[in-house]
């Protein structure tokens, strides 16, 4: 392995790409620490360290958006508006004919859709940042007194000028992150947006480690309310097992054998080779967990606001807490639903069957055309069921670890859920990009024996 890493740094072009990527990620991490100018840092620190429901929701959203919602920095919104805009246009591409036609135009169509996505990101940034400054910073009283409309009256609200400045700073921060991601795509290595999200997830590891050490007593059995050495060993083994399971399912494929037709030209015979069509077990990726967790945030927020109006609303609020059975059941149902929904959008068996037919390739035992499309759809429905079950298990593991072992959710989030799936997927994508450079120069890949 050390020899392979030496080879990676010995290739000048690859070394430049990796160095530029690390430099741009370092810029992102610097901006992560710069707060908005209107924030009262003392109040903001107390708020970010609180255990309230709002803080938990902000941390959950920040996990998959490379944002810092509970600390109000210039990159506070992260890359969340760009991800939202990309998802919107991907969904529209399957139902709106003009956008679907653009997707089929190749590189020119892709550039046009990217342009529309950037404009949509700008408008989403303005709306989300205005709501964020109004409801969180002003609503929670986290703004310094001198920036209020009437400094002598703490309830007067933020002055319009400074409100607009805060909104524009956060909007420019997100647009700058979007630009950083595109620079990594073009001049660095790996997917820029995914690497930004992965950097935000991995940056939580030191804080999670500190929390775990505070909760631990490095002795057999441990003190009351503390984790003993046996608990730490069990958690270490569980972490390794979960990572192995995530890697296994992420790389899992259902290989469908295909046969290409033979072509006789002169005295030579072309084609006739047997290959396979790989269908990923986890075709939907991490999107079902993101959709399911996002959709469950809003009923919980509404129920928390109505909890003071009667016993009925307090019961609903208790049922929608992440540790409750009802919440877990709804979470699993939504993950299954969005797995099939996202797979239906991203995987089109008719187009795949038509492409196989055009290239003179067929699946043995099935006629080209409708029979092939029906077979591919049946196979995808079956393996999606397995992939959805895997996502459901991974999604609820952090809650189980947090409840059963008594560790904080920040520590438990590294045992599954969105963060672990994103980190593993991006890591494999990065390794594959590096491998392509090595193989092109006749070197062995990083994962090749």
C-alpha positions in Angstrom: 0.0 0.0 0.0 2.8 2.4 0.8 4.3 1.7 -2.6 1.0 2.5 -4.3 0.7 5.8 -2.4 4.3 6.6 -3.4 3.3 6.0 -7.1 0.3 8.3 -6.7 2.5 11.2 -5.5 5.1 10.4 -8.1 2.8 11.2 -11.0 3.0 15.0 -11.5 -0.5 15.5 -13.0 -2.2 13.4 -10.3 -0.1 15.2 -7.6 -1.3 18.6 -8.8 -4.9 17.5 -8.9 -4.8 16.1 -5.4 -2.9 19.1 -4.0 -5.4 21.5 -5.6 -8.4 19.5 -4.2 -6.9 19.6 -0.7 -6.2 23.3 -1.0 -9.8 24.1 -2.0 -11.1 21.9 0.8 -8.9 23.8 3.2 -10.5 27.1 2.0 -13.9 25.6 2.7 -12.9 24.6 6.2 -11.5 28.2 6.9 -14.8 29.7 5.8 -16.7 27.3 8.1 -15.2 29.1 11.1 -15.9 32.7 10.1 -19.2 33.9 11.8 -21.6 36.5 10.5 -20.7 40.1 11.6 -24.1 40.6 13.4 -23.9 37.6 15.7 -23.5 37.8 19.5 -20.9 35.1 19.9 -21.6 34.5 23.6 -25.3 33.8 23.0 -24.5 31.8 19.8 -22.1 29.5 21.7 -24.7 28.8 24.4 -27.3 28.1 21.7 -25.1 25.8 19.7 -24.2 23.8 22.8 -27.8 23.4 23.9 -29.8 20.2 23.7 -33.1 21.6 22.4 -35.2 20.2 19.7 -34.4 23.0 17.3 -30.7 22.5 17.7 -31.1 18.7 17.1 -33.0 19.5 13.8 -30.3 21.9 12.7 -27.6 19.4 13.3 -29.5 16.7 11.4 -30.0 18.9 8.4 -26.3 20.1 8.5 -25.1 16.5 8.4 -26.0 16.0 4.7 -25.7 19.6 3.5 -22.1 20.6 4.4 -23.5 23.4 6.4 -23.1 24.9 9.9 -26.7 26.0 10.7 -26.2 26.1 14.5 -23.2 28.5 14.4 -24.3 31.1 11.8 -21.1 31.3 9.7 -20.6 32.8 6.2 -21.0 29.2 4.9 -23.9 28.6 7.2 -26.3 27.3 4.4 -23.5 25.1 3.1 -24.3 23.5 -0.3 -27.9 22.7 0.7 -29.6 25.1 -1.8 -27.5 23.7 -4.7 -28.5 20.1 -3.7 -32.1 21.1 -3.5 -32.0 22.8 -6.9 -30.3 19.8 -8.5 -32.9 17.4 -7.1 -35.7 19.6 -8.3 -34.4 19.6 -11.9 -33.7 15.9 -11.8 -37.3 15.3 -10.8 -38.6 17.7 -13.4 -36.5 16.0 -16.0 -38.7 12.9 -15.7 -42.1 14.7 -15.9 -41.5 17.8 -18.0 -40.9 17.2 -21.7 -38.7 20.2 -22.6 -36.3 19.4 -19.7 -36.3 15.7 -20.7 -35.4 16.7 -24.2 -32.5 18.8 -22.9 -31.2 15.8 -21.0 -31.1 13.8 -24.2 -29.0 16.4 -26.1 -25.8 15.3 -24.4 -23.1 17.7 -23.3 -24.9 20.9 -24.5 -28.1 20.0 -22.8 -26.3 19.2 -19.6 -24.6 22.6 -19.6 -27.9 24.3 -20.1 -29.5 22.4 -17.2 -26.5 23.3 -15.0 -27.0 26.9 -15.9 -30.7 26.7 -14.8 -29.6 24.9 -11.6 -27.3 27.8 -10.7 -30.0 30.4 -11.2 -32.4 28.3 -9.1 -29.7 28.0 -6.4 -29.4 31.8 -6.2 -33.1 32.2 -5.6 -33.2 29.4 -3.0 -30.2 31.0 -1.2 -32.0 34.3 -0.9 -35.2 32.7 0.4 -33.5 30.3 2.8 -31.0 32.8 4.2 -33.8 35.4 4.7 -35.9 32.9 6.6 -32.8 31.7 8.6 -31.8 35.2 9.7 -35.4 36.2 10.5 -36.5 33.1 12.3 -33.3 31.8 14.0 -31.0 34.7 14.6 -33.6 37.4 15.3 -36.2 35.0 16.7 -33.8 33.4 19.1 -32.3 36.8 20.1 -28.8 36.0 18.9 -28.1 39.4 17.2 -25.8 42.0 18.8 -27.7 45.0 20.3 -26.0 47.6 18.1 -27.4 46.0 14.9 -31.1 46.2 16.0 -33.4 48.8 14.4 -33.6 50.5 17.9 -30.4 49.6 19.9 -32.2 50.7 23.1 -35.0 48.2 22.6 -33.9 44.5 22.4 -37.3 43.6 20.9 -37.1 46.0 18.0 -35.6 43.4 15.6 -32.7 43.6 13.2 -32.5 46.7 11.1 -33.3 46.1 7.4 -29.9 47.2 6.2 -28.0 44.6 8.4 -30.7 42.0 7.6 -30.0 42.4 3.9 -26.2 42.3 4.5 -26.5 39.0 6.4 -28.7 37.5 3.7 -26.2 38.6 0.9 -23.2 37.2 2.9 -24.8 33.8 3.3 -25.9 33.8 -0.3 -22.5 34.6 -1.6 -21.0 32.0 0.7 -23.2 29.2 -0.8 -22.5 30.5 -4.4 -18.7 30.5 -3.6 -19.0 26.9 -2.3 -20.8 25.9 -5.5 -17.9 27.5 -7.5 -15.4 25.6 -5.3 -17.1 22.3 -6.1 -17.0 23.1 -9.9 -13.3 23.9 -9.7 -12.6 20.6 -8.0 -14.7 18.8 -10.7 -12.7 20.5 -13.5 -9.2 20.9 -12.2 -9.0 18.6 -9.1 -10.0 15.0 -8.6 -13.3 13.5 -7.5 -16.8 15.0 -7.3 -16.5 18.5 -5.8 -19.9 18.8 -4.2 -19.7 15.3 -2.7 -16.2 16.0 -1.3 -17.4 19.2 0.4 -20.2 17.2 2.1 -17.7 14.5 3.0 -15.3 17.1 4.5 -18.2 18.5 6.6 -19.0 15.0 7.9 -15.5 14.0 8.7 -14.9 17.4 10.4 -17.4 16.2 13.1 -15.1 13.3 14.1 -12.9 15.2 16.6 -15.9 16.6 18.4 -17.6 13.2 18.4 -14.3 11.7 19.8 -14.2 14.3 22.6 -17.8 13.5 23.5 -17.1 9.8 23.6 -14.1 10.3 25.9 -16.1 12.5 28.3 -18.7 9.7 28.5 -16.1 7.0 29.0 -14.3 5.6 32.0 -11.3 3.5 30.9 -11.9 0.8 33.4 -13.7 -2.5 33.4 -17.4 -1.9 34.2 -17.0 1.8 34.3 -18.4 4.3 36.8 -22.2 4.8 37.1 -23.4 6.8 34.0 -20.1 6.2 32.2 -19.0 3.8 29.4 -16.6 1.1 30.5 -13.8 -0.4 28.4 -16.1 -3.3 27.3 -18.6 -0.8 25.9 -15.9 0.8 23.9 -14.7 -2.5 22.5 -18.3 -3.4 21.5 -18.7 -0.1 19.8 -15.4 -0.4 17.9 -16.5 -3.9 16.7 -19.9 -2.6 15.7 -18.4 0.3 13.8 -16.2 -2.1 11.8 -19.1 -4.4 11.1 -21.4 -1.5 9.9 -18.7 -0.1 7.6 -18.1 -3.6 6.1 -21.8 -4.0 5.6 -22.1 -0.6 4.0 -19.1 -1.3 1.7 -20.6 -4.7 0.7 -24.0 -3.4 -0.2 -22.7 -0.2 -1.8 -20.5 -2.2 -4.2 -23.1 -5.0 -4.6 -24.4 -5.8 -8.1 -26.9 -8.1 -9.8 -25.0 -9.1 -12.9 -27.4 -10.0 -15.8 -25.6 -12.0 -18.5 -25.9 -10.5 -22.1 -24.9 -11.9 -25.5 -23.9 -9.7 -28.4 -24.9 -10.8 -31.9 -22.4 -12.1 -34.4 -21.5 -10.1 -37.5 -19.7 -11.6 -40.5 -17.7 -9.2 -42.5 -15.6 -10.8 -45.3 -13.8 -13.7 -43.7 -14.0 -12.3 -40.1 -16.6 -12.8 -37.5 -17.2 -9.9 -35.1 -19.2 -9.9 -31.8 -20.7 -12.9 -30.2 -19.0 -12.3 -26.9 -20.7 -12.9 -23.5 -20.8 -10.0 -21.1 -23.0 -8.9 -18.2 -25.2 -5.9 -17.4 -24.5 -4.7 -13.8 -27.5 -3.5 -11.7 -26.6 -1.9 -8.4 -28.4 -3.4 -5.3 -28.5 0.1 -3.8 -29.6 1.9 -7.0 -31.1 4.9 -5.1 -28.0 5.6 -3.1 -28.4 7.9 -0.1 -31.3 9.9 -1.4 -34.2 7.9 0.3 -32.7 8.5 3.7 -32.3 12.3 3.0 -35.9 12.5 1.7 -37.3 10.4 4.6 -35.5 12.3 7.3 -36.3 15.7 5.8 -40.0 14.8 5.4 -40.2 13.7 9.1 -38.7 17.0 10.3 -41.7 19.1 9.6 -44.4 17.1 11.5 -42.0 17.0 14.5 -41.5 20.7 14.4 -45.3 21.4 14.1 -46.1 18.9 16.9 -43.5 20.6 19.1 -45.1 23.9 18.6 -48.6 22.6 19.4 -47.6 20.5 22.4 -48.9 23.2 24.8 -52.4 23.0 23.5 -53.5 19.8 25.0 -52.8 16.2 25.9 -53.5 15.0 22.3 -50.8 17.2 20.8 -48.4 16.2 23.5 -49.0 12.5 22.7 -48.3 13.2 19.0 -45.2 15.1 19.9 -43.9 12.2 21.9 -44.7 9.8 19.1 -42.7 11.8 16.6 -39.5 11.9 18.7 -36.6 10.1 17.0 -36.4 7.5 19.8 -40.1 6.5 19.6 -41.4 3.4 17.9 -43.9 5.3 15.7 -41.1 7.6 14.4 -38.9 4.6 13.6 -41.8 2.8 11.8 -42.6 5.8 9.7 -38.9 6.3 8.9 -38.7 2.7 7.6 -41.9 3.1 5.5 -40.7 6.3 4.0 -37.3 4.9 3.1 -39.0 2.0 1.3 -41.3 4.4 -0.6 -38.5 6.8 -1.6 -36.3 3.8 -2.6 -38.8 2.7 -5.2 -39.7 6.3 -6.1 -36.1 7.3 -6.8 -35.2 4.1 -8.6 -38.2 4.6 -10.9 -36.9 8.0 -11.8 -33.2 7.2 -12.2 -33.6 3.7 -13.8 -35.6 3.4 -17.1 -35.8 -0.3 -18.2 -37.4 0.7 -21.6 -34.5 3.0 -22.5 -32.0 0.3 -21.4 -33.8 -2.4 -23.4 -33.8 -0.1 -26.4 -30.1 0.7 -26.1 -29.3 -3.1 -25.9 -31.4 -3.7 -29.0 -29.6 -0.9 -30.9 -26.2 -2.2 -30.1 -27.2 -5.7 -31.2 -27.0 -7.1 -27.6 -29.7 -9.3 -26.0 -30.3 -11.2 -22.7 -30.4 -14.9 -23.4 -33.9 -16.3 -23.1 -35.7 -12.9 -23.6 -36.6 -11.2 -26.8 -35.2 -7.7 -27.4 -37.7 -4.9 -26.7 -40.7 -5.2 -24.3 -39.8 -8.7 -23.0 -36.3 -7.5 -22.0 -37.7 -4.3 -20.5 -40.2 -6.3 -18.4 -37.5 -8.6 -17.2 -35.2 -5.8 -16.2 -38.0 -4.1 -14.3 -38.8 -7.3 -12.4 -35.2 -7.8 -11.4 -34.9 -4.1 -10.3 -38.0 -4.4 -8.2 -36.6 -7.4 -6.4 -33.1 -6.0 -5.7 -34.6 -2.6 -4.7 -36.5 -4.4 -1.9 -33.1 -5.7 -0.6 -31.5 -2.3 -1.0 -34.3 -0.5 0.8 -34.1 -3.0 3.7 -30.3 -2.3 3.9 -30.9 1.5 4.0 -33.6 1.1 6.6 -31.2 -0.9 8.9 -28.4 1.5 8.4 -30.7 4.5 9.0 -32.0 3.3 12.4 -28.6 2.0 13.8 -27.6 5.5 15.1 -30.9 5.7 17.1 -30.4 2.2 18.5 -26.8 2.9 19.5 -27.7 6.2 21.1 -30.6 4.7 23.1 -29.1 1.4 24.1 -25.6 2.5 24.9 -26.4 5.9 26.2 -24.0 7.8 23.9 -24.7 11.2 22.3 -26.3 11.2 18.9 -23.2 13.0 17.4 -21.2 9.9 18.3 -23.9 7.5 17.2 -24.3 9.2 13.8 -21.0 7.6 12.7 -22.5 4.1 13.1 -24.9 4.5 10.2 -27.3 6.9 8.6 -26.7 9.5 6.0 -23.2 10.5 7.0 -21.7 7.1 6.9 -23.3 6.2 3.5 -22.1 9.5 2.0 -18.6 9.1 3.3 -18.2 5.5 2.0 -19.7 6.3 -1.4 -17.6 9.4 -1.9 -14.4 7.6 -0.8 -15.0 4.8 -3.3 -15.7 7.3 -6.1 -12.5 9.1 -5.2 -10.5 5.9 -5.2 -12.0 4.9 -8.6 -11.0 8.3 -10.1 -7.4 7.9 -8.8 -7.3 4.3 -10.1 -8.3 5.5 -13.6 -5.2 7.8 -13.6 -3.0 4.9 -12.5 -4.3 2.4 -14.9 -4.0 4.8 -17.8 -0.2 4.9 -17.0 0.0 1.1 -16.7 0.2 1.1 -12.9 -1.9 -1.1 -10.6 -4.9 0.4 -8.9 -5.1 1.2 -5.2 -7.6 -1.7 -4.6 -5.9 -4.1 -7.0 -3.9 -7.0 -5.5 
